[in-house]
């Protein structure tokens, strides 16, 4: 049965030319990456969050954010530019991110039971390595794209594989935790060791960097390198080899990046705020573990649905898509704030999952459409860093706010609503364009 299941999974990942192009290997590697990250999350959550009273847990999670997220906020902007300097070593960079997490997971297995201060810098290392992997993965996908697939659909497949692996890992991590608090981390060690080897089995074209330059996240519509001026771009003399130049990415990409950052902020806020709120004051009289499980399941389903719906972006304007996702999140957050109940909060989690997942795919499509090939890799790297920092800011606010459901969700609705108004205003200026064309990868 296991052999047959493995064959079915391999057949699914290799469909539509993904096996020949090498995309299937990236899908499998990303699933393994998500599996290992989830095992570490289970181990940390059981130690920092579930094993102590709510008041002490808030202090521990606040300390976790302060010691891990604050340095990460300083390191994250460096990750993209640093990886820009390693265009010929992407497989090695992904392998090193796996190996670093393997070593840290094994080290954390000895300290997780006590929850001592040493756990926090180790968690910071895991976080940085994980985000570095995420940035490299984003820029690798276009180079492994088969002729039969669009970039949006390929990203949907990779994301969906990661979500499925995460759900399986949550159950496996729970079982391993019953054996001992360090066992999920030992399992993660094994997973990341396998991932280290798998990273080097990606095709050699992953390390190709022909024609790539750096991108500046700037929305000057009249810049000579804006997409509307692409013919002019390719007629101009190119910079000397080895000297990367900063190019504008265009207003549509900035519009989408701002919108998706707000959605990531909302997800980070909800993770931290609802985790403590429902534990301290379960909604509707439902036990805390049950309500948390329902909301986590709703968020997971929403993420999966967003990935499945990603292929629709081929026939719809991506600017309109991210705006619609902001509207969906604003309406859901407003409804949850006005009629606070387990049903409305679960619907908010579902809507936020769909919006964040589908919005990210729309952003990828806009980078594919509007950013010239010469700077597309750098644009992916830098946009990913911005999104990760948005999650951190949302999570920090979720911890700082008082545990009042209506208040917290009203704040969330207000923030997302303001960004929605900003996005609609920008949308009228930018206008809508056609569906994304296939990327031209050297």
RODOFI-46210 format. One line per 4 residues: number of its first residue (from 1); their letters; for each residue x, y negated, z negated of N, C-alpha, C. Coordinates in steps of 0.2 Angstrom, whole numbers, plus 5000, padded with zeros to 4 digits. Each point is the difference from the previous one (the first is absolute). Last residue first. Layout:
BEGIN
NUM	a	X/Y/Z/X/Y/Z/X/Y/Z | ...
! end
This chain:
BEGIN
442	xxxx	5080/4838/5098/5006/5002/5004/5003/5006/4998 | 4974/4992/4999/5006/5002/4996/5006/5001/5004 | 4975/4988/5001/5005/5002/5004/5006/5001/4996 | 4973/5002/4994/5006/4997/4999/5005/5002/5005
438	xxxx	4974/4998/5005/5005/5005/4997/5006/4996/4999 | 4979/4985/4998/5003/5004/5005/5005/5005/4997 | 4977/4989/4989/5007/5000/5000/5002/5004/5006 | 4977/4987/5001/5003/5005/4996/5007/5001/5001
434	xxxx	4990/4976/5005/4998/5006/5001/5003/5005/4996 | 4995/4976/4990/5003/5002/5006/4998/5008/5001 | 4991/4976/4986/5001/5007/5001/5003/5002/5006 | 5003/4977/4984/4996/5003/5005/5001/5007/5000
430	xxxx	5010/4980/4986/5004/5005/5004/4995/5003/5006 | 4991/4985/4985/5005/4996/5003/5004/5005/5005 | 4982/5008/4986/4997/4995/5005/5006/4997/5004 | 5006/5014/4982/4997/5004/5006/4998/4995/5005
426	xxxx	5007/4991/4979/5005/5002/5005/4998/5003/5006 | 4984/4996/4983/5002/4994/5003/5006/5001/5005 | 4993/5018/4988/4995/4998/5005/5002/4994/5003 | 5013/5007/4983/5001/5004/5006/4995/4998/5005
422	xxxx	4998/4990/4979/5007/4998/5003/5001/5004/5007 | 4982/5006/4986/4999/4993/5003/5006/4998/5004 | 5003/5020/4988/4995/5001/5005/4998/4993/5004 | 5013/5000/4980/5004/5002/5006/4996/5001/5006
418	xxxx	4989/4995/4980/5003/4994/5002/5005/5002/5006 | 4988/5018/4990/4996/4995/5003/5003/4994/5003 | 5011/5015/4986/5000/5003/5007/4995/4996/5004 | 5003/4993/4977/5007/5000/5004/4999/5002/5007
414	xxxx	4981/5002/4986/5002/4993/5001/5006/4999/5004 | 4993/5021/4992/4995/4998/5006/5002/4993/5002 | 5011/5009/4981/5002/5003/5006/4996/4998/5006 | 4994/4992/4979/5007/4997/5002/5002/5003/5007
410	xxxx	4981/5009/4990/4998/4993/5003/5007/4997/5002 | 5001/5020/4989/4998/5001/5007/4998/4994/5003 | 5007/4999/4977/5005/5003/5004/4998/5000/5008 | 4984/4995/4983/5005/4994/5001/5005/5003/5005
406	xxxx	4984/5015/4994/4997/4995/5004/5005/4994/5002 | 5006/5018/4985/4999/5002/5007/4998/4995/5004 | 5016/4998/4979/4993/4999/5001/4999/5001/5008 | 5022/5000/4984/4996/5006/5003/4992/4999/5000
402	xxxx	5021/4981/5003/4996/5003/4995/4996/5006/5003 | 5023/4993/5013/4993/4997/4999/4996/5004/4994 | 5023/5005/5008/4999/4994/4996/4993/4998/4998 | 5006/5019/5015/5002/5001/4993/4999/4994/4996
398	xxxx	4996/4999/5023/4995/5004/4997/5002/5002/4993 | 5014/4987/5013/4994/4996/4997/4995/5004/4997 | 5019/5010/5010/5002/4996/4994/4994/4997/4997 | 4998/5012/5020/5000/5004/4994/5002/4996/4994
394	xxxx	5000/4989/5021/4993/5002/4998/5000/5004/4994 | 5021/4994/5009/4997/4994/4997/4993/5002/4998 | 5011/5017/5011/5003/4999/4994/4997/4994/4996 | 4994/5005/5022/4997/5005/4996/5003/4999/4993
390	xxxx	5009/4987/5017/4993/4998/4999/4997/5004/4995 | 5021/5005/5008/5000/4995/4995/4993/4998/4998 | 5003/5015/5018/5001/5003/4993/5001/4995/4995 | 4996/4992/5022/4994/5004/4997/5002/5003/4994
386	xxxx	5017/4989/5011/4995/4995/4998/4994/5004/4997 | 5017/5013/5010/5002/4997/4994/4995/4995/4997 | 4996/5009/5021/4999/5005/4995/5003/4998/4993 | 5003/4986/5019/4993/5000/4998/4999/5005/4995
382	xxxx	5021/4999/5009/4999/4995/4996/4993/4999/4998 | 5007/5017/5015/5004/5001/4993/4998/4994/4996 | 4991/5000/5022/4997/5006/4996/5004/5000/4993 | 5009/4985/5015/4993/4998/4998/4997/5005/4996
378	xxxx	5020/5005/5010/5001/4996/4995/4994/4998/4997 | 4999/5013/5020/5003/5004/4994/5000/4995/4994 | 4995/4990/5021/4994/5004/4996/5002/5004/4994 | 5013/4985/5017/4999/4998/4993/4995/5004/4996
374	xxxx	5005/5003/5024/5007/4998/4997/4999/4999/4993 | 4981/5004/5013/5004/5006/4998/5006/4998/4997 | 4980/4983/4998/5004/5003/5006/5004/5006/4997 | 4976/4992/4990/5008/4999/4999/5004/5003/5005
370	xxxx	4975/5001/5000/5003/4993/5000/5007/4999/4999 | 4988/5022/5000/4997/4996/5005/5004/4993/5001 | 5005/5015/4982/5001/5004/5006/4998/4995/5006 | 4995/4993/4979/5007/4999/5001/5002/5004/5006
366	xxxx	4978/5001/4995/5001/4993/5002/5008/5000/5000 | 4991/5020/4993/4999/4999/5007/5001/4993/5002 | 5004/5006/4977/5004/5003/5004/4999/4999/5008 | 4984/4992/4985/5007/4996/4999/5005/5003/5005
362	xxxx	4980/5012/4997/4999/4994/5004/5006/4995/5000 | 5000/5018/4985/5001/5003/5007/4999/4994/5005 | 4997/4995/4978/5007/5002/5001/5001/5002/5007 | 4978/4997/4992/5003/4994/5001/5007/5001/5002
358	xxxx	4988/5019/4994/4998/4997/5007/5003/4994/5001 | 5003/5008/4978/5003/5005/5005/4999/4997/5007 | 4990/4988/4982/5008/5000/5000/5003/5004/5006 | 4976/5000/4997/5003/4994/5003/5007/5000/5000
354	xxxx	4989/5019/4991/4999/4999/5007/5003/4994/5003 | 5001/5003/4977/5004/5005/5003/4999/4999/5007 | 4986/4987/4987/5007/4997/5000/5005/5005/5003 | 4977/5006/4998/5001/4995/5005/5007/4997/5000
350	xxxx	4995/5017/4984/4999/5002/5007/5002/4995/5005 | 4999/4993/4978/5006/5004/5001/5000/5003/5007 | 4980/4989/4993/5006/4995/5001/5006/5004/5001 | 4982/5013/4995/4999/4997/5007/5006/4995/5001
346	xxxx	4999/5008/4978/5002/5006/5005/4999/4997/5007 | 4992/4986/4984/5007/5000/4999/5003/5005/5005 | 4977/4998/4998/5002/4995/5004/5008/5000/5000 | 4989/5017/4987/4998/5000/5008/5004/4995/5003
342	xxxx	5000/5000/4977/5005/5005/5003/4999/5000/5007 | 4994/4977/4990/4998/5007/4998/5005/5005/5004 | 4992/4972/4999/5006/5004/4998/4997/5007/4998 | 4993/4979/5014/4996/5006/4998/5005/5005/4998
338	xxxx	5008/4979/5007/4994/4998/4998/4996/5006/4997 | 5022/5004/5007/5000/4995/4995/4993/4998/4998 | 5003/5014/5018/5002/5004/4994/5000/4995/4994 | 4995/4991/5022/4995/5005/4997/5002/5003/4994
334	xxxx	5016/4987/5010/4995/4996/4998/4994/5004/4997 | 5018/5012/5011/5002/4997/4993/4995/4995/4997 | 4995/5009/5022/5000/5005/4995/5003/4998/4993 | 5000/4985/5018/4993/5001/4999/5000/5006/4994
330	xxxx	5021/4994/5009/4997/4994/4996/4993/5002/4998 | 5012/5015/5014/5002/5000/4993/4997/4995/4996 | 4994/5000/5023/4998/5006/4996/5002/5001/4993 | 5009/4983/5014/4993/4998/4998/4997/5006/4996
326	xxxx	5022/5002/5009/4999/4996/4994/4993/4998/4998 | 5003/5013/5019/5002/5004/4994/5000/4996/4994 | 4996/4990/5021/4994/5004/4997/5002/5004/4994 | 5017/4988/5010/4995/4995/4998/4994/5004/4997
322	xxxx	5017/5012/5012/5002/4998/4993/4995/4995/4997 | 4995/5007/5022/4999/5006/4995/5003/4998/4993 | 5001/4984/5018/4993/5001/4998/5000/5006/4994 | 5020/4997/5011/4999/4994/4996/4993/5000/4997
318	xxxx	5006/5017/5016/5003/5001/4993/4999/4994/4996 | 4984/5008/5020/5005/4995/4999/5002/5001/4993 | 4991/5021/5014/4998/4995/4996/5005/4995/4999 | 5002/5022/5010/4995/4996/5004/4997/4994/4997
314	xxxx	5018/5015/4991/5002/4999/5007/4995/4996/5004 | 4997/5006/4976/5003/4994/5002/5002/4999/5007 | 4991/5020/4990/4995/4996/5003/5003/4993/5001 | 5012/5018/4989/5000/5001/5007/4995/4995/5003
310	xxxx	5001/5002/4976/5005/4996/5003/5001/5000/5008 | 4985/5012/4983/4997/4995/5004/5006/4996/5004 | 5006/5016/4984/4997/5003/5005/4997/4995/5005 | 5011/4993/4981/5005/5003/5005/4996/5003/5006
306	xxxx	4987/4991/4982/5003/4994/5004/5005/5003/5005 | 4990/5015/4986/4995/4998/5005/5003/4994/5004 | 5012/5009/4981/5000/5005/5006/4995/4997/5005 | 5002/4987/4981/5006/5000/5004/5000/5005/5006
302	xxxx	4981/5000/4985/5001/4994/5004/5006/4999/5004 | 4998/5018/4985/4995/5001/5006/5000/4994/5004 | 5012/4998/4980/5003/5005/5004/4996/5001/5007 | 4991/4987/4983/5005/4996/5003/5004/5005/5005
298	xxxx	4983/5010/4987/4997/4995/5004/5006/4996/5004 | 5006/5014/4983/4998/5004/5006/4997/4996/5005 | 5006/4990/4979/5006/5002/5004/4998/5004/5006 | 4983/4994/4986/5003/4994/5003/5006/5002/5004
294	xxxx	4990/5017/4987/4996/4998/5005/5002/4994/5004 | 5013/5007/4981/5000/5005/5006/4995/4998/5005 | 5000/4987/4981/5006/4999/5003/5001/5005/5006 | 4981/5003/4986/4999/4994/5004/5007/4998/5004
290	xxxx	5001/5019/4985/4995/5001/5006/4999/4994/5004 | 5013/4998/4981/5004/5004/5004/4995/5002/5007 | 4991/4988/4981/5005/4996/5004/5003/5004/5005 | 4975/5005/4993/5006/5000/4997/5006/4997/5004
286	xxxx	4975/4991/5001/5003/5005/5003/5007/5001/4997 | 4983/4982/4996/5001/5006/4996/5003/5006/5002 | 4998/4978/5012/4994/5005/5000/5000/5005/4995 | 5024/4990/5004/4994/4997/5002/4994/5005/5001
282	xxxx	5022/4998/4983/4997/5004/5005/4994/4997/5002 | 5021/4990/4987/4992/4999/5000/4997/5003/5006 | 5024/5003/4995/4998/4996/4994/4992/5000/5000 | 5010/5009/5019/5002/5004/4994/4998/4997/4994
278	xxxx	4995/4989/5020/4996/5006/4999/5002/5005/4995 | 5013/4980/5004/4993/4998/4999/4996/5006/4998 | 5022/5002/5008/5000/4999/4993/4993/4998/4998 | 5004/5006/5022/5003/5005/4996/4999/4999/4993
274	xxxx	4994/4983/5016/4995/5005/4999/5002/5006/4996 | 5016/4982/5006/4994/4998/4996/4995/5005/4998 | 5019/5005/5014/5002/4999/4993/4994/4998/4996 | 4996/5005/5023/5004/5006/4997/5001/4998/4992
270	xxxx	4991/4983/5014/4995/5005/4998/5003/5006/4996 | 5014/4983/5010/4996/4997/4994/4996/5006/4998 | 5012/5005/5019/5004/5000/4994/4996/4997/4994 | 4989/4999/5020/5001/5007/4998/5004/5000/4994
266	xxxx	4997/4979/5010/4994/5003/4997/5000/5007/4997 | 5018/4990/5013/4999/4997/4993/4994/5003/4996 | 5003/5006/5023/5004/5004/4995/5000/4997/4993 | 4988/4988/5016/4997/5007/4999/5004/5004/4995
262	xxxx	5008/4979/5007/4995/4999/4996/4996/5007/4998 | 5017/5000/5017/5003/4999/4993/4995/4999/4995 | 4992/5001/5022/5002/5007/4997/5004/4999/4994 | 4994/4980/5011/4994/5004/4998/5002/5007/4997
258	xxxx	5018/4987/5008/4997/4996/4995/4994/5004/4997 | 5010/5008/5020/5004/5001/4994/4997/4997/4994 | 4990/4996/5021/4998/5006/4997/5005/5002/4994 | 5003/4979/5010/4993/5001/4998/4999/5006/4997
254	xxxx	5020/4997/5011/5000/4997/4993/4993/5000/4997 | 5003/5008/5022/5003/5005/4995/5000/4997/4993 | 4992/4987/5018/4995/5005/4998/5003/5005/4995 | 5013/4981/5008/4995/4998/4995/4995/5006/4999
250	xxxx	5027/5003/5008/4993/4998/5003/4995/4999/4994 | 5025/5005/5000/4995/5006/5001/4993/4998/5002 | 5027/4988/5002/4993/5000/4997/4996/5006/5002 | 5027/5000/4998/4995/4999/5004/4993/4999/4997
246	xxxx	5029/5000/4996/4994/5000/4997/4995/4998/5005 | 5024/5014/5005/4997/4993/4999/4993/5001/4997 | 5025/5014/5002/4993/5000/5000/4997/4993/4999 | 5023/5011/5010/4998/4994/4996/4992/5000/5000
242	xxxx	5013/5017/5012/5003/5000/4993/4997/4994/4996 | 5002/4997/5026/4999/5006/4996/5003/5000/4993 | 4991/4977/5011/5006/5005/5001/4999/5006/4997 | 4978/4987/5007/5005/4999/4996/5006/5005/5001
238	xxxx	4984/4994/5020/4999/5003/4994/5006/4999/4996 | 4987/4984/5019/5006/5004/4999/5000/5003/4993 | 4977/4996/5013/5005/4996/4997/5006/5004/4999 | 4980/5009/5009/5004/4996/5005/5006/4996/4996
234	xxxx	4983/5013/4988/5005/5004/5003/5003/4997/5006 | 4985/4987/4987/5004/5003/4996/5005/5005/5003 | 4982/4990/5012/5005/4995/4998/5006/5003/4996 | 4980/5013/5003/5004/4999/5007/5006/4996/4999
230	xxxx	4985/5001/4981/5005/5006/5001/5004/5000/5007 | 4983/4985/4987/5006/4998/5004/5005/5005/5001 | 4980/5003/4987/4997/4997/5005/5006/4997/5005 | 5006/5010/4979/4997/5005/5005/4998/4997/5006
226	xxxx	5018/4986/4986/4993/5003/4999/4998/5004/5005 | 5021/4987/4999/5000/5008/5000/4993/5002/4998 | 5005/4977/5002/5001/5003/5006/5000/5007/5000 | 4985/4985/4983/5007/5002/5001/5001/5004/5006
222	xxxx	4980/4991/4991/5003/4996/5006/5007/5002/5000 | 4986/5008/4982/4997/5002/5007/5003/4997/5006 | 5009/5007/4975/5000/4995/5004/4997/5001/5007 | 5004/5013/4977/4994/5000/5005/4999/4994/5005
218	xxxx	5018/5018/4985/4999/4993/5001/4994/4999/5005 | 5018/5018/4989/4993/5000/4999/4997/4992/5000 | 5022/5012/5013/4998/4995/4994/4993/5000/5000 | 5018/5019/5010/4994/4996/5000/4999/4996/4994
214	xxxx	5022/5013/5014/4996/4999/4994/4994/4996/5002 | 5011/5017/5018/5002/4994/4996/4996/4999/4994 | 5005/5021/5021/4997/4997/4994/5004/4994/4997 | 5005/5015/5020/4996/4994/5001/4997/4997/4994
210	xxxx	5008/5025/4998/5001/4996/5006/4995/4994/5000 | 5006/5019/4984/4998/4993/4998/5001/4995/5006 | 4998/5028/4990/5001/4996/5006/4998/4993/4998 | 4998/5020/4987/5005/4996/4998/5002/4995/5006
206	xxxx	4983/5017/5002/4998/4996/4994/5005/4995/4999 | 5003/5017/5016/4998/4993/5003/4997/4996/4994 | 5007/5023/4997/5006/4995/5000/4997/4993/5002 | 4983/5018/4988/5004/4999/5006/5005/4994/5000
202	xxxx	4994/5014/4978/4996/4995/5004/5004/4999/5007 | 5008/5013/4980/4997/5003/5006/4995/4996/5004 | 5010/4993/4979/5006/5000/5006/4997/5004/5006 | 4986/4998/4981/5001/4993/5003/5005/5000/5005
198	xxxx	4995/5019/4986/4995/4999/5006/5002/4994/5004 | 5012/5005/4980/5002/5004/5005/4996/4999/5006 | 4994/4989/4981/5006/4998/5002/5003/5004/5006 | 4980/5007/4989/4999/4994/5004/5007/4997/5003
194	xxxx	5000/5018/4984/4998/5002/5007/4999/4994/5004 | 5004/4994/4979/5006/5004/5003/4999/5003/5006 | 4982/4990/4988/5005/4995/5003/5006/5003/5003 | 4985/5014/4988/4996/4997/5006/5005/4995/5004
190	xxxx	5007/5009/4979/5000/5005/5005/4997/4998/5007 | 4999/4986/4981/5007/5001/5001/5000/5005/5006 | 4979/4997/4990/5002/4994/5005/5007/5001/5002 | 4993/5015/4984/4997/5001/5006/5001/4995/5005
186	xxxx	5007/4996/4979/5004/5005/5002/4997/5003/5007 | 4988/4984/4988/5006/4997/5003/5005/5005/5003 | 4980/5008/4989/4998/4996/5006/5006/4997/5003 | 5003/5010/4979/5000/5005/5006/4997/4996/5006
182	xxxx	5003/4991/4977/5006/4999/5005/4999/5004/5006 | 4984/5001/4981/5000/4993/5003/5006/4999/5005 | 4989/5025/4996/5004/4995/4996/5000/4993/5003 | 4985/5018/5005/5005/5004/4998/5005/4996/4996
178	xxxx	4981/4990/5010/4998/5005/4994/5006/5004/4998 | 5003/4986/5019/5000/4996/4993/4998/5004/4994 | 4998/5009/5023/5007/5000/4997/5001/4996/4994 | 4979/5000/5010/5002/5007/4998/5007/5000/4997
174	xxxx	4993/4980/5010/4996/5001/4994/5002/5007/4997 | 5009/4994/5021/5003/4997/4995/4997/5001/4993 | 4990/5008/5020/5006/5004/4998/5004/4997/4994 | 4981/4989/5009/4998/5006/4996/5006/5004/4998
170	xxxx	5004/4980/5013/4997/4999/4993/4998/5006/4996 | 5008/5002/5022/5006/4999/4995/4997/4998/4994 | 4986/5002/5019/5002/5007/4998/5005/4999/4994 | 4992/4980/5010/4995/5003/4996/5002/5007/4998
166	xxxx	5015/4988/5013/5000/4997/4993/4994/5004/4996 | 5004/5006/5023/5005/5002/4995/4999/4998/4993 | 4986/4991/5017/4998/5007/4998/5005/5003/4996 | 5004/4978/5007/4995/5000/4996/4998/5008/4998
162	xxxx	5017/4996/5016/5002/4998/4994/4994/5001/4994 | 4995/5003/5023/5004/5006/4997/5002/4999/4993 | 4989/4982/5012/4996/5006/4997/5003/5006/4998 | 5013/4982/5009/4997/4998/4994/4995/5005/4997
158	xxxx	5010/5004/5021/5005/5000/4995/4997/4998/4993 | 4986/4999/5019/5002/5007/4999/5005/5000/4994 | 4994/4979/5008/4995/5003/4997/5001/5007/4998 | 5015/4988/5013/5001/4998/4993/4994/5003/4996
154	xxxx	5000/5004/5023/5005/5004/4997/5001/4998/4993 | 4984/4989/5012/4998/5006/4999/5005/5004/4997 | 5005/4978/5006/4995/5000/4995/4998/5007/4998 | 5014/4997/5019/5004/4999/4993/4995/5000/4995
150	xxxx	4993/5014/5021/5002/4993/4999/5003/4999/4993 | 5000/5022/5017/4998/4997/4994/5002/4993/5000 | 5007/5017/5017/4992/5000/4999/4997/4996/4994 | 5024/5002/5006/4997/4996/5005/4992/5000/4999
146	xxxx	5016/5002/4979/4999/5004/5006/4996/4996/5005 | 5017/4991/4979/4993/5000/5003/5000/5004/5006 | 5019/4994/4985/4998/5007/5000/4993/5001/5003 | 5010/4979/4996/5005/5003/5003/4999/5008/5001
142	xxxx	4986/4984/4987/5000/4999/5007/5005/5004/5004 | 4999/5003/4976/4995/5003/5004/5000/4998/5007 | 5015/4992/4983/5002/5006/5004/4995/5002/5004 | 4998/4982/4985/5004/4998/5006/5002/5006/5004
138	xxxx	4988/5003/4979/4996/4995/5004/5004/4998/5007 | 5011/5013/4983/4995/5004/5004/4996/4996/5004 | 5016/4989/4986/5003/5004/5006/4995/5004/5004 | 4992/4989/4980/5002/4995/5005/5003/5004/5006
134	xxxx	4995/5013/4982/4994/4997/5003/5002/4995/5006 | 5017/5009/4985/4998/5005/5005/4994/4997/5004 | 5007/4986/4983/5005/5001/5006/4998/5005/5005 | 4988/4999/4980/4998/4994/5005/5005/5000/5005
130	xxxx	5004/5016/4984/4994/5002/5003/4998/4994/5005 | 5019/4997/4986/5001/5005/5005/4994/5002/5004 | 4998/4985/4982/5004/4997/5005/5001/5005/5006 | 4989/5008/4981/4996/4995/5003/5004/4997/5006
126	xxxx	5011/5014/4985/4996/5004/5004/4996/4995/5005 | 5014/4990/4984/5004/5003/5006/4995/5004/5004 | 4991/4991/4981/5001/4995/5005/5004/5003/5006 | 4996/5014/4981/4994/4999/5004/5001/4995/5006
122	xxxx	5017/5003/4984/4999/5006/5005/4994/4999/5004 | 5003/4984/4983/5005/4999/5006/5000/5006/5005 | 4986/5003/4981/4998/4995/5004/5005/4998/5006 | 5003/5017/4982/4995/5002/5005/4999/4994/5005
118	xxxx	5013/4998/4980/5004/5002/5006/4995/5002/5005 | 4992/4994/4979/5001/4994/5004/5004/5003/5006 | 4984/5018/4989/5005/4995/4997/5002/4995/5006 | 4984/5021/4997/4998/4993/5003/5005/4995/4997
114	xxxx	5000/5025/4996/5000/4995/4995/4998/4993/5002 | 5000/5018/5016/4996/5003/4994/5000/4994/4994 | 5013/4998/5021/4993/4998/5000/4996/5002/4994 | 5024/5004/5006/4998/4994/4996/4993/4999/4999
110	xxxx	5011/5018/5013/5003/5000/4994/4998/4995/4995 | 4994/5001/5023/4997/5005/4997/5002/5001/4993 | 5009/4984/5015/4994/4998/4996/4997/5005/4997 | 5018/5005/5014/5003/4996/4994/4994/4998/4996
106	xxxx	4995/5010/5020/5003/5005/4996/5003/4997/4993 | 4991/4986/5017/4995/5004/4998/5003/5005/4995 | 5015/4986/5012/4996/4997/4994/4995/5004/4997 | 5011/5009/5019/5005/4999/4994/4996/4997/4994
102	xxxx	4989/5001/5020/5001/5007/4997/5004/5000/4994 | 4996/4980/5013/4995/5002/4996/5000/5007/4997 | 5017/4993/5014/5000/4995/4994/4994/5002/4996 | 5001/5011/5021/5005/5002/4995/5001/4996/4994
98	xxxx	4985/4993/5017/4998/5006/4997/5005/5003/4995 | 5006/4981/5012/4995/4998/4996/4997/5006/4996 | 5016/5003/5016/5003/4998/4994/4995/4998/4995 | 4994/5007/5022/5002/5006/4996/5003/4997/4993
94	xxxx	4993/4984/5016/4994/5004/4997/5002/5006/4996 | 5017/4987/5011/4997/4996/4995/4994/5004/4997 | 5011/5010/5018/5004/5000/4993/4997/4996/4995 | 4990/4999/5021/4999/5007/4997/5004/5001/4994
90	xxxx	5003/4980/5012/4993/5000/4997/4999/5007/4997 | 5020/4987/5010/5000/5005/4995/4993/5001/4997 | 5007/4984/5017/5002/5006/5003/5000/5006/4994 | 4994/4977/4996/4995/5002/5005/5002/5007/5003
86	xxxx	5006/4984/4980/5001/5007/5001/4996/5003/5005 | 4999/4977/4992/5007/5001/5002/5002/5007/5001 | 4978/4993/4994/5001/4998/5006/5007/5001/5002 | 4993/5005/4979/4999/5005/5004/5000/4998/5008
82	xxxx	5003/4984/4983/5005/5005/4999/4999/5005/5005 | 4983/4984/4999/5007/4997/5003/5005/5005/4999 | 4980/5006/4989/4999/5000/5007/5006/4997/5004 | 5000/5001/4976/5000/5007/5003/5000/4999/5007
78	xxxx	4999/4982/4985/5007/5002/5002/5000/5006/5004 | 4981/4991/4988/5001/4996/5006/5007/5001/5003 | 4994/5012/4980/4996/5002/5006/5001/4995/5006 | 5010/4998/4977/5003/5004/5005/4996/5001/5007
74	xxxx	4992/4987/4982/5006/4997/5002/5003/5004/5005 | 4981/5008/4990/4998/4994/5003/5006/4997/5003 | 5003/5018/4986/4998/5002/5007/4998/4994/5004 | 5005/4997/4977/5006/5001/5004/4999/5002/5007
70	xxxx	4981/4999/4987/5003/4993/5000/5007/5001/5004 | 4987/5019/4995/4997/4996/5005/5004/4994/5001 | 5007/5015/4982/5000/5003/5007/4998/4995/5006 | 4999/4994/4977/5007/5003/5000/5001/5003/5007
66	xxxx	4979/4990/4994/5005/4995/4999/5007/5003/5002 | 4981/5014/5001/5000/4995/5005/5005/4995/4999 | 4998/5016/4983/5002/5003/5007/5000/4995/5005 | 4992/4993/4980/5007/5001/5000/5003/5003/5006
62	xxxx	4977/4999/4997/5003/4993/5001/5007/5000/5000 | 4989/5020/4995/5000/4999/5007/5002/4993/5002 | 5000/5006/4977/5005/5004/5004/4999/4999/5007 | 4985/4989/4986/5006/4997/4999/5006/5004/5004
58	xxxx	4978/5008/5001/5000/4993/5003/5007/4997/4999 | 4995/5020/4988/5001/5001/5007/5000/4994/5004 | 4995/4998/4977/5007/5002/5001/5002/5001/5008 | 4977/4997/4994/5004/4994/4999/5008/5001/5001
54	xxxx	4984/5018/5002/5000/4995/5006/5004/4994/4998 | 5008/5024/4990/4994/4996/5000/5000/4994/5005 | 5015/5022/5006/5000/4995/4994/4993/4996/5000 | 5007/5016/5017/5002/5003/4994/5000/4996/4994
50	xxxx	4995/4995/5024/4995/5004/4997/5002/5002/4993 | 5014/4985/5013/4993/4998/5000/4996/5004/4996 | 5024/5003/5004/4999/4993/4998/4993/4998/4999 | 5006/5023/5006/5004/4998/4994/4999/4993/4998
46	xxxx	4989/5011/5018/4998/5004/4994/5004/4997/4994 | 5004/4990/5021/4993/4998/4998/4999/5004/4993 | 5020/5005/5012/5000/4994/4997/4993/4998/4997 | 5002/5020/5012/5004/5000/4994/5000/4994/4997
42	xxxx	4989/5001/5020/4996/5004/4995/5004/5000/4994 | 5010/4990/5018/4995/4996/4998/4996/5003/4994 | 5016/5012/5012/5003/4995/4996/4995/4996/4997 | 4993/5015/5016/5002/5003/4994/5003/4996/4995
38	xxxx	4994/4991/5021/4994/5001/4995/5002/5004/4994 | 5017/4996/5017/4998/4994/4996/4994/5001/4996 | 5006/5018/5014/5005/4998/4994/4999/4994/4996 | 4986/5005/5019/4999/5005/4995/5005/4999/4994
34	xxxx	5002/4986/5019/4994/4999/4996/4999/5005/4995 | 5017/5004/5015/5002/4994/4996/4994/4998/4996 | 4996/5018/5015/5005/5002/4995/5002/4994/4995 | 4987/4995/5019/4996/5004/4996/5004/5002/4994
30	xxxx	5012/4990/5017/4996/4995/4996/4995/5004/4995 | 5013/5013/5015/5004/4997/4996/4996/4995/4995 | 4989/5010/5018/5001/5005/4995/5005/4997/4994 | 4995/4986/5019/4994/5001/4996/5001/5005/4994
26	xxxx	5018/4997/5016/4999/4994/4995/4994/5001/4996 | 5004/5016/5016/5005/5001/4995/4999/4994/4995 | 4987/4999/5019/4997/5006/4996/5005/5000/4994 | 5006/4986/5018/4995/4997/4995/4998/5005/4995
22	xxxx	5014/5004/5020/5003/5000/4994/4996/4997/4994 | 4995/5006/5025/5003/4993/4998/5004/5000/4994 | 4988/5019/5007/5005/4999/5004/5004/4994/4999 | 4981/5005/4987/5005/5005/4999/5006/4999/5004
18	xxxx	4980/4987/5002/5004/4998/4994/5006/5005/4999 | 4982/5001/5018/5007/4998/5001/5004/4998/4994 | 4977/5008/4999/5000/4994/5004/5007/4997/5001 | 4999/5016/4979/4995/4999/5006/5001/4994/5003
14	xxxx	5011/5010/4980/5004/5000/5007/4995/4998/5005 | 4993/5003/4977/5005/4994/5001/5003/4999/5006 | 4984/5018/4997/4997/4994/4999/5005/4994/5001 | 5008/5022/4999/4997/4999/5006/4996/4993/5000
10	xxxx	5011/5008/4981/5005/4998/5005/4996/4998/5007 | 4987/5008/4982/5002/4993/4999/5005/4998/5005 | 4992/5022/5001/4995/4995/5002/5002/4993/4999 | 5014/5018/4993/5000/4999/5007/4995/4995/5003
6	xxxx	5001/5005/4977/5006/4996/5002/5000/4999/5008 | 4984/5014/4990/4999/4993/4998/5005/4995/5003 | 5003/5024/5001/4995/4997/5005/4998/4993/4999 | 5015/5011/4985/5003/4999/5006/4995/4997/5005
2	xx	4992/5005/4979/5004/4994/5000/5004/4999/5007 | 4986/5019/4997/4996/4994/5000/5004/4994/5000
! end
